[in-house]
Amino acid sequence: MKSSSRQLGFALCAGIVQGCLFTADRIEPSRATGGGLDSPRAVFASLQRAYETRSLSLLDQLLADDYQFQADAASLANPSENTWGKNVELERHTRMFQAIQNVGCRVQWDSMPRPEEAPRETTWTVWNLEMTMEYEGANWEVRGMADFRLRAVPQDDGSNIYQIVKWTDRP
């Protein structure tokens, strides 16, 4: 995708996500339930399913309470506001999921994580994050790269579930 097409796609998503065009009560997003989040592979499969089904409840399960999103500042109208937490992320996705139709999502990640300083956290590079959507009768495609920091959260039975702690868009 050409740089101008990518910027147009990001601008469209930024407009949708920031909610300047939409209210939060237009439609009710589907409430798909996720499977077990017992591996990074399951997290990425669930992230893809959350977008394809426009499921806020599934997205909520994927994001840690201390989740942070770090946007590529060049893709934003106001580059100084390029970081936000879980509540803002869910509010923005509410508007986006209500505005778009026929969503397709593909997530391809690097199978070699990089350990972080915090215990039990690893960063995974998603080198091909693609989303296609229909918005007001037009088809849009957004492609990009991102780093996802995942945290293994120990469970009472000795297993782990994984959550997204930080999503960093890459230029």
URLINDA-V812536 format. One line per field, one symbol per residue. ss: DSSP state (~ for helix, > for strand, _ for the rest). psi: psi as a letter, one per 40 degrees, with the letter a starting at -180 (. if undefined). burial: I if it has 16 or more other C-alpha atoms within 10 Angstrom, else O. Layout:
ss = ???
psi = ???
burial = ???
This chain:
ss = __~~~~~~~~~~~~~~~~_____________________~~~~~~~~~~~~~~__~~~~~~~>>>>>>>>__~~~_______>>>~~~~~~~~~~~~~~_>>>>>>>>>____>>_____>>>>>>>>>>>>>>>__>>>>>>>>>>>>>>>>>_____>>>>>>>>>>>_
psi = hidddddddddddddddeeeeiiefdihiigiiiahfeidddddddddddddefhdddddddhidfihhhihddeidgeegehiaddddddddddddddiighihhhhihegihiidhieiihhhheghhhiihhfeihihhiaiihhhihhhhideeiiiiihdhhhii.
burial = OOOOOIIIIIIIIIIIIIIOOIOIOOOOIIOIIIOOIOOIOIIIIIIIIIIIIIIIIIIIIIIIOOIIIIIIIOIIOOOOOOIOIIOOIIOIIIIIIIIIIOIIIIIOIOOOIOOOOOOOIIIIIIIOIIIIIOIOOOOIIIIIIIIIIIIIOOOOOOOIIIIIIIIIIOO
